[in-house]
Amino acid sequence: MKHNPPKVHHYIPQHFLKEWTSSPGKIYRYRRIGPQKCLEVKEVAIRKTAFEDNLYKVEFHDGSYEYESCLVTPLIDESGHKMLNKVRGESVFNLSPEQLTSFVRYLTCLEARNPEVIKDMTQGICFEELWRDFHRRLGEKKSVDEVVDYFESSPEIGAFAFSMFIQQEYSGIMNPFHIGFLNANTVERSLSFDGLLTSSYPTMRDGDYHNSFSFVVAISKCKALIFGKNLDISIFNELSDSGLQKVVNLFTLKKADVAYFCDDSMAGFVKQHLSWGSTCSSEAEMKEYVYKFVKREIEPESA
């Protein structure tokens, strides 16, 4: 019997979202709807959110291929799910070097598989530069033109780029991005209560994986991880539980258009800050947003 490849492709894995389950198979979704951008808070099925049809599918003029089955699930999700559960139940510091590598690959891809990032990959490929580079390296060959023309014919070239990204992260041939995590400082904080959101873009990264960067992610309702390379992230150890909750939730909403939690109690915070990064025109403006938030929300706690 012919196997039909999956069409519904989740960019936030269902196993990740299940940590925020509100009732069997469901989660509370927060999103803006309508011309007035009113906040809708609704309990929805986990399997019916945070997905796009055919996100991991590449169409060419002579055919197509779907790589969720052969790359995303076996390389990212199967091993990453096991390491995620281990860190949720124990600690990131309990992972062996091999387990840590598997886990940070998963985190790197958790950002890269977002539809907006895949779209940026499509827009970021300059075929004219690619063409010139091929000719510079290989000379004037008709086959080079044919290869470039072939890839340029696909509207989903960003999806193809992500498939190459996955293979690069797992082959390690050309300085993969996840190496940055292995050379970074790490802070793990667990709250005494369930108060951390997740979202359609659950990771926050500033900087370059190969140089200086910071990375924040809530991996459960009460546990957050912060990584920093060449940066002092010890401030996250100094925050109160309430302060940490606010800061991590702020970062979780930075690029997200949808937020998730186990109940409807986060409506006020989400309404105020959902997708706040899109309202800023520069990195400096984003830093100012965070600075004002900390001055207003965090510093009064320590006064």
C-alpha positions in Angstrom: 0.0 0.0 0.0 1.4 3.4 -1.0 2.5 5.6 1.9 0.9 9.1 2.0 3.4 11.6 3.4 2.1 13.9 6.2 0.6 17.2 5.0 0.2 18.9 8.4 3.7 20.0 9.6 4.0 21.4 13.1 6.7 24.0 13.6 6.2 23.8 17.4 6.3 20.1 18.1 3.2 18.7 19.8 5.4 17.0 22.4 6.7 20.5 23.3 3.3 22.1 23.7 1.9 19.2 25.7 3.8 20.5 28.8 1.2 23.3 28.8 -1.8 21.0 28.5 -5.0 22.5 30.0 -7.2 19.4 29.5 -6.6 16.1 27.7 -5.1 17.0 24.2 -5.9 20.8 24.6 -4.1 24.0 25.4 -5.1 27.7 25.9 -4.2 29.8 22.8 -3.9 33.6 22.9 -4.0 35.5 19.6 -5.1 38.7 18.1 -8.0 38.6 15.7 -10.1 41.0 13.6 -9.5 44.5 12.4 -9.4 45.7 16.0 -6.7 43.1 16.9 -8.7 42.0 19.9 -7.1 39.3 22.0 -8.9 35.9 21.7 -8.2 33.4 24.5 -9.5 30.0 23.5 -8.9 26.4 24.5 -7.9 24.5 21.3 -6.6 21.1 20.3 -2.8 20.8 20.4 -2.7 18.9 17.2 -4.6 21.7 15.5 -2.3 24.6 16.3 1.2 25.7 15.6 1.4 24.1 12.2 1.4 24.9 8.5 0.3 22.7 5.6 3.3 21.4 3.7 5.8 23.6 5.6 8.5 20.9 5.1 7.8 20.3 1.4 9.8 21.5 -1.6 8.2 21.8 -5.0 10.2 21.8 -8.2 8.9 21.9 -11.8 9.6 18.2 -12.1 8.4 17.0 -8.8 8.4 17.5 -5.0 9.6 16.0 -1.8 8.5 16.1 1.8 11.2 15.9 4.4 9.3 15.9 7.7 9.4 12.1 7.7 13.0 11.6 6.7 14.7 14.6 8.5 12.5 16.6 10.9 11.0 13.6 12.8 14.0 11.2 13.0 16.8 13.7 13.4 15.2 16.6 15.4 12.1 15.4 17.2 12.8 11.8 18.2 16.2 12.4 19.9 15.3 16.0 21.0 12.0 14.9 22.7 14.0 12.4 24.9 16.5 15.0 25.9 13.8 17.6 26.5 12.0 15.3 28.9 15.3 14.5 30.7 16.0 18.2 31.2 12.4 18.9 32.3 12.5 16.1 34.9 16.1 16.5 36.0 18.6 19.2 34.8 20.5 20.3 31.8 23.6 19.8 33.9 22.9 16.1 34.1 23.3 15.6 30.4 26.3 13.8 29.1 28.3 15.6 26.3 26.6 13.6 23.7 23.2 14.2 25.2 23.8 17.9 25.5 24.8 18.1 21.8 21.6 16.4 20.9 19.6 18.8 23.0 21.1 22.0 21.8 20.7 20.8 18.2 17.0 20.5 19.0 17.0 24.1 20.4 18.8 25.5 17.4 16.2 23.9 15.1 13.3 25.0 17.3 14.2 28.5 16.2 15.1 27.7 12.6 11.9 25.8 11.8 9.7 28.8 12.4 7.8 29.7 9.2 9.1 33.3 9.4 12.7 32.1 9.6 12.1 29.7 6.6 10.5 32.7 4.8 13.7 34.7 5.5 15.8 31.9 4.1 13.8 32.2 0.9 14.3 35.9 0.7 17.9 35.7 1.8 19.1 33.5 -1.1 20.6 35.7 -3.9 20.7 33.6 -7.0 22.8 36.2 -8.9 25.5 36.0 -6.3 25.2 32.2 -6.3 25.5 32.1 -10.1 28.6 34.4 -10.0 30.2 32.3 -7.3 29.7 29.0 -9.2 31.2 30.5 -12.3 34.1 31.9 -10.4 34.8 28.5 -8.9 33.9 26.2 -11.8 34.2 28.3 -14.9 31.7 29.0 -17.7 29.7 25.8 -17.7 26.2 25.4 -19.0 25.5 22.9 -16.2 26.0 25.6 -13.6 23.3 27.7 -15.2 21.0 24.8 -15.3 21.5 24.0 -11.6 20.9 27.7 -10.6 17.8 27.9 -12.8 16.5 24.7 -11.4 16.6 25.9 -7.8 15.3 29.4 -8.7 12.2 27.7 -10.2 11.1 26.6 -6.7 8.9 28.9 -4.6 9.8 26.9 -1.5 13.5 27.4 -1.7 13.5 28.4 2.0 12.1 25.0 2.9 14.9 23.4 0.9 17.4 25.7 2.7 16.0 24.5 6.0 16.4 20.8 5.0 20.1 21.6 4.2 20.3 23.5 7.6 19.2 20.3 9.4 21.7 18.1 7.7 24.5 20.7 8.3 23.6 20.8 12.1 23.8 17.0 12.3 26.8 16.4 10.0 28.9 19.1 11.5 31.0 19.6 8.4 31.0 23.4 8.3 30.9 24.9 11.9 27.3 24.2 12.8 25.4 26.8 14.8 24.7 24.6 17.8 28.4 24.6 18.6 27.8 28.1 20.1 25.7 26.5 22.9 28.4 24.1 23.8 30.8 27.0 24.3 28.3 29.1 26.2 27.5 29.8 29.9 24.2 28.3 31.1 21.7 29.3 33.7 18.8 27.0 34.6 16.0 28.4 36.8 13.0 26.6 38.1 10.1 28.6 39.5 8.2 27.6 42.6 4.9 28.0 40.6 3.6 27.4 37.1 4.0 30.8 35.4 6.0 30.6 32.2 4.3 31.0 28.8 5.3 29.4 25.5 4.5 30.7 22.1 4.6 30.3 18.3 8.2 31.5 18.5 9.3 30.2 21.9 13.0 31.0 21.7 14.7 34.4 22.0 18.1 34.9 20.6 20.2 38.0 20.3 23.6 38.0 18.5 25.4 35.4 16.4 25.8 31.8 17.4 29.4 31.9 16.2 30.3 34.9 18.2 28.5 36.6 21.2 24.9 35.6 21.7 22.2 35.1 24.3 19.4 32.6 24.1 16.3 32.3 26.4 13.7 29.6 26.3 11.0 28.3 28.7 11.0 24.5 28.4 8.1 24.0 30.8 5.6 26.0 32.8 8.1 26.4 35.6 11.6 26.0 34.1 13.7 28.3 31.9 17.1 28.0 30.3 19.4 30.9 29.5 22.6 30.5 27.4 25.2 33.2 26.8 28.5 33.2 25.0 30.9 36.0 25.9 28.1 37.6 27.9 27.3 37.8 31.6 24.0 36.1 32.1 24.4 35.7 35.9 21.7 38.4 36.3 19.1 35.7 35.7 20.2 34.0 38.9 19.7 37.2 40.8 16.0 37.7 39.8 13.2 36.8 42.1 10.8 34.1 40.8 8.3 36.8 40.0 11.0 38.9 38.2 12.2 35.9 36.3 8.7 35.0 35.2 8.1 38.4 33.8 11.4 38.7 32.0 11.3 35.2 30.4 7.6 35.7 29.4 8.6 39.0 27.8 11.3 37.3 25.7 8.9 34.4 24.8 6.5 36.9 23.3 9.1 39.0 21.4 8.6 37.5 17.9 5.4 35.4 18.5 2.0 36.1 17.1 0.4 33.4 19.3 1.0 32.5 23.0 0.1 29.4 24.9 -0.5 28.5 28.5 -2.4 25.9 30.6 -5.2 28.3 31.5 -6.6 31.8 30.6 -4.8 33.7 33.4 -2.1 35.3 31.3 -4.5 37.5 29.1 -3.4 40.8 30.6 0.3 40.2 30.1 -0.1 38.7 26.6 -2.4 41.5 25.5 0.2 44.1 26.5 3.3 42.4 25.1 2.4 39.9 22.3 4.8 40.4 19.3 6.4 43.4 20.9 9.5 43.0 18.8 7.6 43.7 15.6 6.7 47.2 16.9 10.4 48.1 17.2 12.3 49.4 14.2 15.9 48.6 15.4 17.9 46.6 17.9 18.4 49.8 19.9 14.6 50.3 20.2 14.2 46.6 21.3 16.8 47.1 24.0 15.0 50.3 25.2 11.7 48.3 25.3 13.3 45.7 27.6 15.1 48.4 29.7 11.8 50.3 30.3 10.0 47.0 31.1 12.7 46.0 33.7 12.6 49.5 35.3 8.8 49.4 35.5 8.1 45.8 36.4 11.2 44.4 38.1 13.1 47.1 39.9 10.1 48.0 42.2 10.3 44.5 43.6 13.8 45.1 44.9 13.2 48.6 46.1 
